């Protein structure tokens, strides 16, 4: 910050936010000072020099007259052009001109934005569940920060800044108008407060105190703690799992709102805009885009409906497949049931309970050709026999060391396909098929992530799907063989990202990369790299796009690199020469982190590079950035089903148990 007075003012605002949010128990917190434009810094300089005498901020007669002279010249020029074109005369709004000479509304908006930026930086005070979608969590978080900042600035900061401070010191004659996501975040806080018998501002502040990413988990926990069915759960991991599910559903519901509605309305007539700002707009499907003065009441209805759904979760949770991932299971009745348990746990680990699996496990047929895009679990004869030994058809006594080792290997081998088949809502077989046709280079990264997650989470999966006595036998058996080519590269890449971004959860990046569908794996990693950086939010999609493409290109080259290394070759990556998969994966991560730094230090470069890639893609059929790439269709948020069948990608809802499932 170039000006010491402005920096001192921003630090004062920072202290206000911390003390306002946390009260007397405010922790020692240092937040990053926001970067201001030249005009914003000039206005903050004006504010810092007028703290003692706020009237200095009001527009002076000389300033109004000076602007009036300039405006008269512009009006004369416009009038000449109007007469030449023969267009009707537009009435001159003198009051609007005088208001335009007043800098105080703009100063107030800058202060409000600074408060929101500080609130959005607050660190979580406790561990938070992993999100299904980082963007959805960021979106509800920023909306909450703005919803907190507006009353905090107007009602508490301004009176604190000025001696004998009053509401009108910054010319605040009109109440704040909440729109879009900000109105939704305010409505959520009000709806929660109504359930708890508290004030909306207090709940909004509690959401903010939960720190970055804590809005939905805090809302879910506050509501569920009033629910007798939730309190009846005896185990802490059951309650934690339910809060995690509830938070993800709330984030998904918030993100499913039409984010583009307000921007699109700006392209219509002014009168129509104002009407929609007041009463909202009803689409042909009956959905409503809320705005302005009518937003709070209408969005309170939306929030109340979401909270009603949350209150129904405890009983649904106990009756649904989601409970299978946390309750100790008995012995499976069949290989199919055992495979279903693997699928359920993989969905829990990746946060994506939908699957491409077609629910079939045919009897092993030696030498049978497997289709290139196949969603059937195909086991070898040895794998099928080893897994059958873990079911009720297996031996009654302890397993022999050989059988236990074979079963552990078979479980690991069977887990990898379920990682490949785990997909987010809105992603299906069409996307996978188009990924095969348009960009087959996704396969090496998909192969590495699925095998790495199956290997590193093997013990966790054993504990969740087998009775304790069987689980102990398998964990004591000889460890299964591990992939030496793709998995080490994917694991090293994910670990390097975790080390750079920080995480309280083991294997956070690897888990999040799993469950995205092959076309979305690198994109998910890029989202994690870009989140919570200095890259402007409007430019982050372009940065994600370019970083994801770089990751995919490096992993697409891995098969050729493996062949080169087997013959004694080396790969130059930056200043290093590597000849093994783990070092290669780590360097891919370092190069991706370097791209993040580049985009932070060079605003606008990500958007320019993305535009250049678009121009290139227009001339290259099948390029990743082609607008006709169905594999890259962004998933849309949908409400999750409550049964395993409802979470299948084909949407059939039918159980098609065959072969080993009998």
N, C-alpha and C positions, 0 to 999 in steps of 0.2 A: 504494500500500500504506500503510495507516494506521499500522501499528506498525513502528518501526525495527528491532526485534529480529527480527521475522518476516521483514522484507525482507532483512536481513543473512543470515539462515539460507537463504532462497531463493537469494540470490546465491552463497552457498557451495555449494549443491547444483548450481547452474548451472556453476560452475567445475569441480566434480567431474565432471560429465557431459562437458564439453569435453575435459578432460585424460584421462578414462578412455577416451573414444572415439579421440582422436587421439594420445595418448601425448605424448612429448617434442616432437613436431612440431605441437602444438596451435596453431591459428591464433588471432589475436585475434578473439574472437567475443562479441557481445552479443546475448542472447536475451531475448525478451519475458517478463517475470515473469508467472506464472499468476495469474488472478483467483481468490480463495478466498471461500468462503461464510463467514458469521460463525462457525459452529462450526469449520470447517476452520482459520480464522485463530486461534481460541482454542486449538485443539489444537497448532498449530504454535508458538504462544506458550508453551504448556506445555512443548513439546519444547525450544525454545531456552533456557528457564530451567532445564532439567534436564540439559544436556549434561555438566556436570561431575560430577553425581551421578545416574546413570540410575535408581537405585532410587526416586527421587521419582515416577517415572511409574507405578510399580506401584500398584494400588488399595489405599487405606488402609482400616484397619478401620472408621474413622469413616464413610468414604464408603460402604462396603458396608452398614453398619448403617442409614445414612440412606436409602439406596435400598431396604433391606429394609423399612423402615417404610412407604415409599410403595408398595412392591410388595404388602405385606400389605393395605393399604387397597384396592388394585385387585383383589386376589384375593377379598376379601370381597364386593366389588361383583359380580364375575363369578360367584361362588358363589350369590349371591342370584338372579341372573338364570338360572343353570343350574337351580336348584331349581324356579323358577317355570315354566321351559320343560320340565322333566322329562328333560333330556338326561343322558347318562352322565358320570361324573366323569372328568376328565383328570388323570393323575398329574402332580405338581409336580416339575420338574427343578431341584433346588437348585443343582447344579453349573453348569448353564447360566445360572442367575441370577447366581452369583458371577462367571462369566466375562463376563457382560454389563456388569459394573461396571468392567471393565478397558478403558481407552482405548487401550492400546498397539497392538492389532491395527488399529484405525482409523487411528492415527498412521502405522503402517507402510504402510497402503494409500494414504494421502494422499502420503507420501513417494514411493512407487512411481509414482503417477500423475504427480507433478511431474517425476520423472526421465523418464518416457515423453513428457511434453509438451515438455520441453527437447530430447530426442532427436528428436522429430518436427519440430522447428524448424530443425535443422541444414541449412545450405544445401548444394546439390550442389557438389562440388569440381571437377567437369568437366561438359562439355555432356552432356545426357541426350537420348535419342531421345524424340520426342513420343509421348504415350500415345494409344491408341485411345479409351480411356475414362478420364477424369480420376478418376471415383469409384472405379473398379477399382484405379487406382494409389494413391489415397489409402487405400483399404481395406487393401491389403497393407502399405503404409507404416506405418499406425497399429498394425496387428497386430505388425509387426516391432519397433516402438518399445516396445510392451508386453512382448514376448518378451525384448527386451534389458533393460528396466527391472527386471524381477522379480529375476533373479540379480544384476544390478548393485547394486540397493538392498540386498539381503540379504547378499551376500557381500563387497561392497567399500565401499559408502557408510556403512552402519551402523558397521563397525569404524573407519572414518575419522572419523566424527562424534564418537564418544565416546572419551575417554582410556582406553587399555587396552581398547578396544571389543571386545565379544564378541557372538556371534550372539544370545544371550538378552537383550540389553539392551532389546529391544523386545518381549519376551515371545514370541519366535518358536519355539513348540514343535512346530508342524505344518509339513511341507513345503508349498511352494506347489503349487496344483493348476491346471494349464493346461487351458483349455477353448476350444472354438470356434476363431476365427481366430487367437488367440494360440498355441494348440497347433499349428495348421497352420504358422504362421510359424516356430515353433521346430523343427518337423519338417523344414521346408525347409532351415533352416540345418544341421541335423544330417545330412541326406541329402547336401548339398553337401560338408560337411566330410568325410564318409565317402569320397566320390569323390576328394577332394584329399589325404587322409591328414592332416587337421588336426582341431583341437578345435572342437566346435560353438559354444562361446562366442566363439572367435576369429572364426569366420565370421559369427556374429550381429553382432559388433561391426563387422566390415568392411561388412556390409550397412548398419548404422547410419551409419558414417562416410561412406558414399556420398551421404548427404544426402537431403532430401525428394524422393521420386520415384525414388531410385536403387536400390531393393531388387532388382526384377526385372532391370533391365539389368546390375547387378553379378553376380547369380547366373548370368545367361546368359553373360556374358563369362568368368567364372571357369571355367565348364564347357566352353565352346567352345574356350577357349585350350588345352585338353588334347586336343582332337579333331584328328587328323592331316588330315582333309579340310578342316577350317576353316583350319588353318595353311597348307594348300597354296594357299589363295586368295591371289593375288599383289597384288590391288588393295585399297587401304584402304577404298574405298567399298563394295566387295563385302562385306568383313568387317563394316563398320558396318551395312550393310543387314541382314545376317543376325542380328547382335546385336539390332537393332531388332525384327525379326520374332519372334525367340525371346523377347524381353522381353514383347512384347504377348501372345504365346500364354500365357506364364506368368501374367501379370496376369489374363487372361481365365479361365484355369483356376482361379485362386484365387478370383476373384469369382463363379464358378459354384457354389461351395459353398453349402449351404443356410444362409443367414445367420439365418433365423428359427427354426431348429430348437430352439435352447436356450430362446428366449423362449416358444415354443409348449409345450415340456415343462414349463415352470413352472406351466402351468394344469392339469397332471395330478396324480395322487396323489403324496405325498412319497416313498413307497417306490419307486414306478415311476421317479421322478426319480433317486433314488440308484442304482438298477440301471443306468439309462442313462448316468449319470455315469461309472460304472465300466467298463461293457463296450460302450457305444454302442448305437445303435438301427438295425435293418435295415428299410428300407422295402419295400413290395411289389415295387418294380422292382429290388430288390437293392442299391440304394445305401445307404450307411452314414452316419449322422450321428454323428461321433465326439465324445467328451467325457471329461473327468476323467482318471483314472489310465490308462485304456486308450488315450488320445488319441495319445500320442507314438508308440507302436509302430504303431498303425493308420495314422496320418497319415504316418509314415515310408514306408509302402508306397505311399501316394498320391504323396508327393513323389518317391520313386524312380521311379515310372511316368512322372511328368511329365519328370523329368530324362532318362529313357531316350528319350522323344520328342525332347527337345532335341538329344541326341547324334545322332539320325537326320536332323536338319535340314540339315546342309551338303550332302549328296548330293541330298536332295529339293529344296533351294533351287536347285541348279544345273540340275535337270531340270524345274523348274516355271515357271509364268508369272511368279513373283516376280522371277526373274532377268532377265526382259526389261526391267525398269525400270532396270537398272544396266549391262547389257552393250550396247556399241555395236552397233546393228542393221545388217543389210545392207539392200538396197533391197527394199521390200515387193513381193510378187508380185501383189497385188490391192488394190483400194480397201477390201475387207473386212478384209484383214490390216492395212492402215494404220489403219483404225478400231479394230481390236482392240488395236493398240499404244497408241492414244490412251486407250482404256478402261483398259488396264493401268497407264499412267502416272498417270492421274487417281486410280485406286485407291491407288497408292503415295503420291501427294501428300496425299490426304485420310485415309489410313490405313484405308480401308474398301474392300477389294477386291471385295466383292459388288456386283452390278449388276442393275438392272431391265431392262436392254437385252435384247430378244428375239432378238438375233443376226441381225437382218434389215436389209438395205439394199436396198430395191426400186429398180428403174429409175425415174428421175424421170418424173413424169406431171404436166404443167402443169395447174394449176387443180384438182387433186385435193383433196377435203376431208380434213382430218386429224382423227381422233377426239380428244375432249378429254383423255382419258388414253391416251397412245400411247407405246409403248416401242420403236418402230422408228426407226432413223436415216433421216430423209428429207432428201435433198440436192436442191438445184436442179440443173438441167442444167449451168449454169456451174460450180457447186461440184464436181459429179461429174467433169467434164472436167479441172478444175484439179487435183484429187486424183489422178486417173488418170495425170497427167503425172509424178507422183512415184513411180509404180510401175514394174515391169519392162516394162509396156506403153508407158511414156512414151518421150520422145526420149533417145537415147544421149548426146548432147552437153549442154552447159550450157543451162539454162533461160533463156528471154528474160526481161528485167525485168518485162514484163507478166504472163507466166505465173507467175513466181516470186511476184509481188505477189498474184495471184489465188489461188495455192495457199496462201499464208500466211493470207489472209482466210478461205479455205475451212476450213483447219485450226482457226482460232479459232472459226468458226461451228459446226464439228462437235464441238469440245471442250465447249461449254456444255451440250448435252444429257447428255453423260456425267457431268458434275458433278451434274446433277439426278438422274441414275439411280444414282449411287453410294450405297450404303446400308449400314448396319451389320448385323451378324448378328442374326437374330431379327426383322428388319423386312422387309416384303415388299409385294407389290402390293395385298394386302387393306388394309394401312395407308394406302397411297397413295390407293386408291379411296375409302376412308372419309374421308380428308382432303379430297378433292374434295367429298364430300357434306356432311360435318359442318362443316368450317371452311375454306371457299375462300380466306379471307384469308391463308393461308400462301403463296399464289402470288407476291405482289409481292416478298417477301423471298427466296423461292427463285429468282425471276428475277434479282434483283440479285446474289445470291451466285454463281450459276452463270456469269453473264456476267463478273463481276469476276474470278473465279478464272481463267476462260479467257483473259482479257486480260492479267492480270498474270503468269501463268505460261506465256505463249505461247512465249517463247524457251526456257524449260526443257523444254517439251514437244517443241519442234523438235529440240533437241539429243539428246533421248532416243529419238526414234522414227525419225530419218532418218540416213542415212550422213553422215559429216562434210562431204563435198563439197556435198551437197544442202543440209544445214543452213546452211552458210555463205552459199549463194546466197539462201536465204529470209531470213536475218537481215539481209542487205544490201539486200533489196527494200524497197519502200515499206511503211511500217507499216500494219497493218489499221485499219479504222474501229473506233471504240469507242462503246459505248452511252453516251448522255448523260443518261439518266434514272434507271434503277434501280441500275446498277452503281456509279456514283459514291457513292450513298447507302450501299450495302452496304460498299464499300471504306472509306469514311470512318468508318463505324461500327466495323468490324473494327480499323482502325488505331488508333482512339481506345482501344479495349479493350486492344490490345497495348501502347500507350503507358502506360496506367494499371497494367497487371499486370506489365509487363516481359517480355521474351522474347529468347532467343538465336537463335530461328529466324525467318526471314523469313515474314511473312504467316501467323503461327501461328493466329490466331483465324479468319481467312478460310478457311484449309485445314480447320480443325476444323469449321467451320460447314458446309462442303461435305461430302457423303457421309453426311448424317444423315437423308435423307428429308425432305420438306417439313415434316412435322409436328414434326421434331426439331431444326430449324436454330436457332430462337431458344432452345430448351432448352439446346443445347450452348453457345451464347454465355453464357447465364445461369450454367451450371455453371462456366465459366471465370471469370466475375465473382465468384462466391461462394467459389470455392476459395481456401484460404489466407487467409481473413478471420477476424475475431473472432466471426462468427456461429457459435453453437453447432452442432455437427455434427448433432444431432437436429433442428434447426430449418432446416437448409440446404435440404432438399427443398421446404419451403414457400416459402422465399425464391426458390429457382429457379423455382418455379411462377409466382409473382407477377411476377417480373422478366421471364420469358419471355413472359407474356401482355402486358405493357406493350410489349415490343419488337414483338411481332406486331401489336398494335393500331396502333402508329405506322407500321409499314410497310404495313399494310392501308389506312391513310389516304393513303399517298403518291400514288396515281393522282389523287385529287381535289386534292391539294396541287399537283401538277404542272400540272393544268389551271388552278388559281387563279394560279400564278406566271406562266403564259403570258399571262395577262390583266392582269398588273401587281400581283397581290396579294402579301401576305406572311403568314408563319405565325409566331405568337407562341409561343416556346418558352422558358419561364422568363423571364429578363430580356432575351432577344434576339429579334430579328425576322429570320427567314431566308427566302430566296427562291430557293435552289438546292439540288440534291440532296446535295452534299457537306456543306454546312453542316447540313442537316437530319439526315443520318446521324450526324454528330459530336454533335449535341445529343441525339439518341436515346441514344447511349452515355453522355453526361454525366448524363442523367436516370436511366439504369439504375444508374450508379455512385452517384448520390444515394440510390437505393433501398437499395443495399448499406449505405451509411453509416447510413441510418435504421434498418435491421434490426440493425446492430451496436450502435447506441446505445440501442435499445429492444427488449431480449430479449422474445420471445414475440409481438411484433407481426406477424411473418410468418405464424405459425400462426393468429393471430386473423383476419388479413385473408384467408388461404386458406379458413378456415371460413366467413367471410362470403361469399366468392365461391361456395363450394359451395351455400350456401343460395339465393343468387341463381340459380345455374345450375339448381337443381332446378325452377325455375319458367320457365326459358327453354330451349326445345327447341333442341338443336344448339349450346349454349354450349360453349366449349372445355373447361370443367372438369366437364362432365357425366360421370357415372360410366360411361355407355354410349358413350363416345367411343372407338371402336376405333382411331382414328388415333393416339391417344396411348398405346397399349399399349407398355409398356416393353420394349425388346429384351432377349432372354435370350441369355446367352453360349453359343455353340456352337463346336466346334472347326472351324477353317477348312479348306476343301478344299485340295487340292494341284494342281488343274488349273483352267484358266479356266472350263470347263463346270461344275465343282462349285461355283463361286461365283456362279452365276446365281440370281436370286430365285425363278424358277419351279421350280428344283430338278430340272429334267428331265435335265440332264447330256447333252443331245443337241445336236449342232451342226446348226444350221438355216441354213446358208449359202445365200442366195438373191440374186437380182438382181445387184448390183454385186459380190457375193461370189464369183460364178462365175469 
